[in-house]
Amino acid sequence: MTTALVLADQSTSLLRVGGLTLVQRAVLSAIRADYDRIVVAAGENFEDVRALLRGDERTHSIEVCRSLPPLYGAQVTVVPPDRLVTTGTLRQARTFALNGKPAVFNQSVGVYAPELVAPSADSSPEPLGGLWARLHQRDSEPVTVESEVNLPVTDTASVALAEQALCEKMRRDSAVSDGPLAHWLDRRVSLAISRRIVRHTRLRPNHITIIGTSLGLIASAFLGVGAYWSGVVGTLLFLATTIIDGCDGEVARLTYRESSFGQKFDVTTDNIVHVTIFLGLAAGLYRQDPNGPYKTLILILLGGFACTSVATYFFLVHRPDFASSGGPPKTRKGRVRQRILGGMEAMMNRDFAYILLGLALFGKLHWFFWGAAFGTYGFALLLVLVYLWRDAE
């Protein structure tokens, strides 16, 4: 049996970081790290902690005690009351094999033999006060888990530092899929917004998706007016939409609310916004030039969007692992496949919103529309090709 003991006997345990108290974050991280048993020792915070955990459907069945209960198994992972910990650290601690002495991960999470932590079943309960200090004074093996956030949180200043560290980790993790502008500009803005959302509101990720979708629909309405000023306003609003589009995922990760439905909902609404943006763009261009080919181009574009939407849903949502690679390509086909995936990833990032804004400022939105009308078919064909070559080495 693998056991996580979360100490929550200090006021620091109830400090909020990224929309969750430290004790909530520790418990949710332990759940995701697949511990068999999770115990929260809350001391004088018992009533508050129990109400907090029971009020969340994800943690309502977690065992909450006033003092240390008997602990079993080969080892126990102990989370102190004043540390922000992450799933990655707890997962490493859960699988760690003790070698004669305790281990401390990132100076934050300890792994101990049960008899060093809590009394046996026939002993009196031990007070919580000073437990972590006592355990931490023991000679232990230091273990470092790279790229994980594990920080002391004791006051409002350290809360801000911890939130900043969590956001910076998310920005690093998203760098692989974000374009340069999205990484250096959009993410900084969206993460600042996300921090304020989780700190000051009760908005869920899907609420943010709906807000972003609504803003995207307003942007398409401005594009449909067909005037220069409305094109600039519409593209600015669309740029704002792409920034907010990052917030739903960031809030989900900050608050441990990622879900399969949320991912599919986000992809579906993104496609709706993109379709309406191009419809609005087509309507605006037609108003500017009624004799132009825009009626035909809009039919071509709708067909392309239909193909792309079906392919995107099937290959990237319904079967998301088909594009994964087991390592560097070994064959020519594998190298070609990797280049195609890289090109597709570049086309899917949010940097094109800046291109759209630039063209609007120069009065050249029709250039983008022509490229999109035929480019959507090419994108769908590339997805099919990558799928057909999914076994390429």
LORO-502306 format. One line per 3 residues: number of its first residue (from 1); their letters; for each residue x, y, z of C-alpha. Coordinates in nm, 4 decimals, always signed. Layout:
% residues N
NUM = a = X Y Z; ...
//
This chain:
% residues 393
1 = mtt = +0.0000 +0.0000 +0.0000; +0.1263 +0.3458 -0.0889; +0.0258 +0.6206 +0.1553
4 = alv = +0.0418 +0.9989 +0.1300; +0.0186 +1.1853 +0.4604; -0.0716 +1.5510 +0.4120
7 = lad = -0.0053 +1.7642 +0.7185; -0.2567 +2.0490 +0.7441; -0.2276 +2.1566 +1.1042
10 = qst = -0.0965 +2.5083 +1.0381; -0.2684 +2.8202 +0.9047; -0.0413 +2.8056 +0.5994
13 = sll = -0.2282 +2.4933 +0.4850; -0.5290 +2.7127 +0.4061; -0.3378 +2.9713 +0.2011
16 = rvg = -0.4643 +2.9830 -0.1584; -0.2217 +2.9435 -0.4461; -0.3605 +2.9425 -0.7983
19 = glt = -0.7197 +2.9084 -0.6809; -0.6578 +2.6157 -0.4445; -0.5446 +2.5970 -0.0828
22 = lvq = -0.2164 +2.4182 -0.0186; -0.3988 +2.1224 +0.1372; -0.6328 +2.0928 -0.1648
25 = rav = -0.3407 +2.1112 -0.4052; -0.1494 +1.8458 -0.2127; -0.4490 +1.6103 -0.1969
28 = lsa = -0.5354 +1.6505 -0.5668; -0.1702 +1.5962 -0.6594; -0.1638 +1.2791 -0.4502
31 = ira = -0.4822 +1.1545 -0.6190; -0.3234 +1.2071 -0.9598; -0.0040 +1.0391 -0.8417
34 = dyd = -0.2132 +0.7231 -0.7736; -0.1566 +0.6780 -0.4006; -0.3614 +0.3950 -0.2514
37 = riv = -0.4358 +0.5874 +0.0675; -0.4406 +0.9616 +0.1283; -0.4656 +1.0883 +0.4853
40 = vaa = -0.4948 +1.4511 +0.5907; -0.3859 +1.5208 +0.9489; -0.5433 +1.8576 +1.0256
43 = gen = -0.5084 +1.9132 +1.3998; -0.6938 +2.2280 +1.5083; -0.7847 +2.2910 +1.1417
46 = fed = -0.9887 +1.9697 +1.1371; -1.3342 +2.1264 +1.0888; -1.2197 +2.3759 +0.8233
49 = vra = -1.0182 +2.1203 +0.6272; -1.2884 +1.8564 +0.6411; -1.5511 +2.1053 +0.5185
52 = llr = -1.3165 +2.2230 +0.2437; -1.2438 +1.8733 +0.1121; -1.6006 +1.7470 +0.1470
55 = gde = -1.7257 +2.0485 -0.0492; -1.5321 +1.9329 -0.3566; -1.6594 +1.6254 -0.5431
58 = rth = -1.3008 +1.5300 -0.6241; -1.1904 +1.5087 -0.2587; -1.5088 +1.4458 -0.0586
61 = sie = -1.4059 +1.0906 +0.0367; -1.0524 +1.1755 +0.1541; -0.9681 +1.0610 +0.5082
64 = vcr = -0.9318 +1.3619 +0.7421; -0.8044 +1.3147 +1.1020; -0.7270 +1.5410 +1.3952
67 = slp = -0.4097 +1.3516 +1.4853; -0.1859 +1.0959 +1.3238; -0.3628 +0.7653 +1.2535
70 = ply = -0.1821 +0.4322 +1.2343; +0.0092 +0.4006 +0.9065; +0.0903 +0.0818 +0.7188
73 = gaq = +0.2931 -0.0326 +0.4227; +0.6612 -0.0126 +0.3350; +0.6847 +0.3679 +0.3374
76 = vtv = +0.4866 +0.6889 +0.3754; +0.5142 +1.0094 +0.1726; +0.4788 +1.3123 +0.4019
79 = vpp = +0.3735 +1.6528 +0.2664; +0.4413 +1.9388 +0.5124; +0.1789 +2.2053 +0.5836
82 = drl = +0.3693 +2.4965 +0.4301; +0.4834 +2.3605 +0.0941; +0.3390 +2.3773 -0.2540
85 = vtt = +0.3938 +2.0395 -0.4196; +0.3101 +1.9032 -0.7631; +0.1942 +1.5721 -0.9033
88 = gtl = +0.5298 +1.4995 -1.0651; +0.7142 +1.5180 -0.7342; +0.4610 +1.3010 -0.5526
91 = rqa = +0.4634 +1.0451 -0.8331; +0.8410 +1.0135 -0.8023; +0.8124 +0.9860 -0.4245
94 = rtf = +0.5467 +0.7141 -0.4512; +0.7729 +0.4882 -0.6582; +1.0928 +0.5612 -0.4652
97 = aln = +1.2570 +0.2662 -0.2901; +1.3982 +0.3527 +0.0526; +1.7584 +0.2495 +0.0974
100 = gkp = +1.8042 +0.2388 +0.4729; +1.7313 +0.6055 +0.5392; +1.4579 +0.8578 +0.4566
103 = avf = +1.4532 +1.0591 +0.1336; +1.3518 +1.4222 +0.0839; +1.2392 +1.5351 -0.2619
106 = nqs = +1.3202 +1.8922 -0.3654; +1.3562 +1.9803 +0.0040; +0.9768 +1.9626 +0.0282
109 = vgv = +0.8383 +1.6075 +0.0391; +0.9714 +1.3323 +0.2606; +0.9516 +0.9547 +0.2261
112 = yap = +0.9823 +0.7641 +0.5545; +0.9228 +0.4248 +0.7065; +0.5780 +0.4287 +0.8763
115 = elv = +0.7203 +0.3662 +1.2232; +0.9190 +0.6907 +1.2004; +0.6064 +0.8933 +1.1280
118 = aps = +0.3032 +0.7655 +1.3182; +0.2292 +0.5341 +1.6093; +0.1328 +0.1744 +1.5642
121 = ads = -0.2281 +0.0641 +1.6015; -0.1878 -0.0138 +1.9739; -0.0129 +0.3153 +2.0648
124 = spe = -0.1518 +0.6501 +2.1695; -0.1891 +0.9161 +1.8979; +0.1031 +1.1554 +1.8661
127 = plg = +0.0503 +1.5331 +1.8561; +0.1093 +1.6930 +1.5183; +0.3011 +1.9962 +1.6393
130 = glw = +0.6632 +1.9826 +1.5279; +0.6274 +1.6518 +1.3418; +0.7690 +1.7789 +1.0127
133 = arl = +1.0547 +1.9549 +1.1904; +1.1368 +1.6316 +1.3734; +1.1265 +1.4267 +1.0558
136 = hqr = +1.3215 +1.6840 +0.8595; +1.6056 +1.6775 +1.1121; +1.6771 +1.3128 +1.0391
139 = dse = +1.9658 +1.2207 +0.8154; +1.8031 +1.1775 +0.4745; +1.8891 +1.1253 +0.1110
142 = pvt = +1.8239 +1.4396 -0.0994; +1.6449 +1.3743 -0.4290; +1.5920 +1.6327 -0.7029
145 = ves = +1.2961 +1.6176 -0.9395; +1.3685 +1.8411 -1.2361; +1.1153 +2.0892 -1.3797
148 = evn = +0.8725 +2.0589 -1.0879; +0.7519 +2.3440 -0.8672; +0.8013 +2.2824 -0.4952
151 = lpv = +0.8201 +2.5972 -0.2841; +0.7637 +2.7096 +0.0750; +0.4455 +2.9154 +0.1146
154 = tdt = +0.4162 +3.1106 +0.4374; +0.2716 +3.4542 +0.3525; +0.1204 +3.6624 +0.0719
157 = asv = +0.4610 +3.7356 -0.0818; +0.5458 +3.3651 -0.1100; +0.1952 +3.2970 -0.2496
160 = ala = +0.2702 +3.5377 -0.5345; +0.6077 +3.3714 -0.5989; +0.4475 +3.0265 -0.6003
163 = eqa = +0.1776 +3.1348 -0.8463; +0.4405 +3.2918 -1.0680; +0.6436 +2.9686 -1.0640
166 = lce = +0.3380 +2.7592 -1.1553; +0.2551 +2.9931 -1.4447; +0.6137 +2.9944 -1.5694
169 = kmr = +0.6123 +2.6136 -1.5723; +0.2932 +2.6142 -1.7797; +0.4497 +2.8622 -2.0231
172 = rds = +0.7563 +2.6384 -2.0605; +0.5410 +2.3300 -2.1080; +0.3323 +2.4994 -2.3789
175 = avs = +0.6356 +2.6302 -2.5704; +0.6437 +2.3162 -2.7861; +0.2996 +2.3814 -2.9368
178 = dgp = +0.2855 +2.7622 -2.9202; +0.4192 +2.9822 -3.1965; +0.6877 +3.2416 -3.1129
181 = lah = +0.4439 +3.5308 -3.0707; +0.1977 +3.3184 -2.8761; +0.4801 +3.2019 -2.6465
184 = wld = +0.6409 +3.5396 -2.5807; +0.3320 +3.7643 -2.5902; -0.0001 +3.5763 -2.5670
187 = rrv = +0.1045 +3.3410 -2.2869; +0.2353 +3.6191 -2.0684; -0.0932 +3.8086 -2.0995
190 = sla = -0.3192 +3.5042 -2.0708; -0.1353 +3.3715 -1.7646; -0.1671 +3.7103 -1.5936
193 = isr = -0.5414 +3.7012 -1.6668; -0.5693 +3.3390 -1.5509; -0.4029 +3.4194 -1.2175
196 = riv = -0.6607 +3.6906 -1.1537; -0.9468 +3.4664 -1.2611; -0.8601 +3.1905 -1.0135
199 = rht = -0.7823 +3.4446 -0.7414; -1.0913 +3.6648 -0.7667; -1.3657 +3.4644 -0.9409
202 = rlr = -1.5296 +3.1221 -0.9395; -1.5230 +3.0839 -1.3165; -1.4665 +2.7296 -1.4388
205 = pnh = -1.2630 +2.6562 -1.7540; -1.5764 +2.5938 -1.9620; -1.7155 +2.9340 -1.8547
208 = iti = -1.4010 +3.0960 -1.9926; -1.4378 +2.9005 -2.3159; -1.7904 +3.0408 -2.3541
211 = igt = -1.6645 +3.3959 -2.2889; -1.3896 +3.3579 -2.5484; -1.6322 +3.2114 -2.7995
214 = slg = -1.8736 +3.5016 -2.7475; -1.5937 +3.7530 -2.8022; -1.4952 +3.5689 -3.1203
217 = lia = -1.8519 +3.5929 -3.2509; -1.8522 +3.9683 -3.1808; -1.5224 +3.9958 -3.3694
220 = saf = -1.6769 +3.8231 -3.6717; -1.9695 +4.0686 -3.6635; -1.7275 +4.3622 -3.6834
223 = lgv = -1.5433 +4.1985 -3.9734; -1.8764 +4.1609 -4.1530; -1.9343 +4.5394 -4.1588
226 = gay = -1.6832 +4.5751 -4.4403; -1.5275 +4.9083 -4.3402; -1.1589 +4.9670 -4.2717
229 = wsg = -1.2154 +5.0597 -3.9058; -1.4406 +4.7599 -3.8448; -1.1771 +4.5289 -3.9921
232 = vvg = -0.9167 +4.6649 -3.7526; -1.1545 +4.6394 -3.4536; -1.2632 +4.2894 -3.5553
235 = tll = -0.9069 +4.1602 -3.5867; -0.8131 +4.3211 -3.2534; -1.1071 +4.1451 -3.0892
238 = fla = -1.0061 +3.8197 -3.2549; -0.6537 +3.8629 -3.1163; -0.8113 +3.9128 -2.7719
241 = tti = -1.0123 +3.5944 -2.8327; -0.6960 +3.3938 -2.9002; -0.5463 +3.5204 -2.5745
244 = idg = -0.8580 +3.4263 -2.3756; -0.8545 +3.0914 -2.5560; -0.5375 +3.0142 -2.3625
247 = cdg = -0.6966 +3.1037 -2.0297; -0.9424 +2.8140 -2.0156; -0.6657 +2.5553 -2.0350
250 = eva = -0.4463 +2.7485 -1.7926; -0.7245 +2.7785 -1.5356; -0.7991 +2.4073 -1.5804
253 = rlt = -0.4372 +2.3160 -1.5086; -0.4037 +2.5583 -1.2179; -0.7166 +2.4202 -1.0512
256 = yre = -0.6795 +2.0533 -1.1574; -0.9973 +2.0637 -1.3662; -0.8746 +1.9271 -1.6980
259 = ssf = -1.1302 +1.6981 -1.8602; -1.1926 +1.5164 -2.1849; -1.5173 +1.7094 -2.2302
262 = gqk = -1.3388 +2.0402 -2.1742; -1.0818 +1.9561 -2.4401; -1.3471 +1.8599 -2.6930
265 = fdv = -1.5581 +2.1632 -2.6034; -1.2570 +2.3913 -2.6536; -1.1697 +2.2411 -2.9925
268 = ttd = -1.5336 +2.2556 -3.1081; -1.5820 +2.6193 -3.0068; -1.2469 +2.7135 -3.1632
271 = niv = -1.3709 +2.5717 -3.4927; -1.6999 +2.7612 -3.4579; -1.5140 +3.0878 -3.3992
274 = hvt = -1.2823 +3.0277 -3.6941; -1.5738 +2.9540 -3.9255; -1.7619 +3.2663 -3.8160
277 = ifl = -1.4482 +3.4796 -3.8457; -1.4085 +3.3764 -4.2070; -1.7794 +3.4155 -4.2737
280 = gla = -1.7628 +3.7660 -4.1314; -1.4500 +3.8362 -4.3324; -1.6223 +3.7130 -4.6478
283 = agl = -1.9296 +3.9257 -4.5800; -1.7140 +4.2317 -4.5211; -1.5114 +4.1786 -4.8377
286 = yrq = -1.8295 +4.1255 -5.0378; -1.9701 +4.4530 -4.9047; -1.6509 +4.6259 -5.0126
289 = dpn = -1.6553 +4.4644 -5.3598; -1.9954 +4.3141 -5.4555; -1.8603 +4.2129 -5.7977
292 = gpy = -1.5718 +4.0122 -5.6530; -1.5505 +3.6301 -5.6358; -1.6341 +3.6130 -5.2660
295 = ktl = -1.9609 +3.4181 -5.2996; -1.7719 +3.1384 -5.4689; -1.4782 +3.1647 -5.2308
298 = ili = -1.7043 +3.1341 -4.9265; -1.8464 +2.8065 -5.0590; -1.4951 +2.6795 -5.1200
301 = llg = -1.3923 +2.7879 -4.7694; -1.6927 +2.6237 -4.6026; -1.6097 +2.2960 -4.7722
304 = gfa = -1.2511 +2.3265 -4.6559; -1.3583 +2.4011 -4.3006; -1.5881 +2.0996 -4.3019
307 = cts = -1.3004 +1.8745 -4.4105; -1.0600 +2.0292 -4.1597; -1.3090 +2.0122 -3.8703
310 = vat = -1.3830 +1.6445 -3.9288; -1.0147 +1.5593 -3.9678; -0.9128 +1.7664 -3.6647
313 = yff = -1.1752 +1.6082 -3.4399; -1.0993 +1.2533 -3.5515; -0.7216 +1.2733 -3.5508
316 = lvh = -0.6447 +1.5254 -3.2741; -0.9336 +1.4735 -3.0288; -1.0794 +1.1281 -3.0852
319 = rpd = -0.7374 +0.9686 -3.1516; -0.4826 +1.2117 -3.0051; -0.1948 +0.9612 -2.9846
322 = fas = -0.1631 +0.8956 -3.3563; +0.0764 +1.1874 -3.4014; +0.3096 +1.0856 -3.1175
325 = sgg = +0.6587 +0.9747 -3.2007; +0.8690 +0.7135 -3.0302; +1.1938 +0.9040 -3.0924
328 = ppk = +1.4001 +1.0511 -3.3760; +1.2845 +0.9269 -3.7198; +1.4953 +0.6515 -3.8759
331 = trk = +1.3593 +0.6424 -4.2322; +1.2963 +0.8980 -4.5055; +0.9203 +0.8580 -4.4628
334 = grv = +0.9565 +0.9098 -4.0894; +1.1549 +1.2300 -4.1437; +0.8970 +1.3593 -4.3922
337 = rqr = +0.6209 +1.2772 -4.1448; +0.8015 +1.4676 -3.8697; +0.8416 +1.7733 -4.0946
340 = ilg = +0.4730 +1.7625 -4.1863; +0.3773 +1.7457 -3.8179; +0.6015 +2.0419 -3.7445
343 = gme = +0.4458 +2.2426 -4.0273; +0.0933 +2.1547 -3.9138; +0.1752 +2.2561 -3.5591
346 = amm = +0.2990 +2.5906 -3.6872; -0.0234 +2.6426 -3.8847; -0.2369 +2.5571 -3.5820
349 = nrd = -0.0713 +2.7979 -3.3400; -0.2308 +3.1315 -3.2627; +0.0274 +3.3522 -3.4347
352 = fay = -0.1953 +3.3915 -3.7426; -0.4112 +3.6361 -3.5436; -0.1194 +3.8814 -3.5628
355 = ill = -0.0975 +3.8298 -3.9392; -0.4687 +3.9015 -3.9686; -0.4329 +4.2227 -3.7669
358 = gla = -0.1376 +4.3362 -3.9784; -0.3278 +4.2794 -4.3011; -0.6255 +4.4701 -4.1610
361 = lfg = -0.4042 +4.7677 -4.0768; -0.2757 +4.7720 -4.4356; -0.6207 +4.7111 -4.5858
364 = klh = -0.5212 +4.3717 -4.7324; -0.7579 +4.1311 -4.5581; -0.8537 +3.9785 -4.8932
367 = wff = -0.5047 +3.8275 -4.9203; -0.5681 +3.6207 -4.6101; -0.9100 +3.5118 -4.7303
370 = wga = -0.7772 +3.3756 -5.0600; -0.5056 +3.1800 -4.8817; -0.7459 +3.0358 -4.6260
373 = afg = -1.0061 +2.9313 -4.8838; -0.7675 +2.6824 -5.0430; -0.5304 +2.6237 -4.7531
376 = tyg = -0.7933 +2.4446 -4.5427; -0.8038 +2.1582 -4.7927; -0.4270 +2.1267 -4.7790
379 = fal = -0.4367 +2.1082 -4.4002; -0.6990 +1.8328 -4.4012; -0.4985 +1.6352 -4.6583
382 = llv = -0.1848 +1.6666 -4.4457; -0.3714 +1.5252 -4.1457; -0.4846 +1.2271 -4.3516
385 = lvy = -0.1305 +1.1761 -4.4835; +0.0207 +1.1823 -4.1350; -0.2409 +0.9336 -4.0173
388 = lwr = -0.1677 +0.6977 -4.3073; +0.1998 +0.7191 -4.2185; +0.1464 +0.6680 -3.8463
391 = dae = +0.3661 +0.3557 -3.8438; +0.6574 +0.5286 -4.0194; +0.9795 +0.5016 -3.8188
//
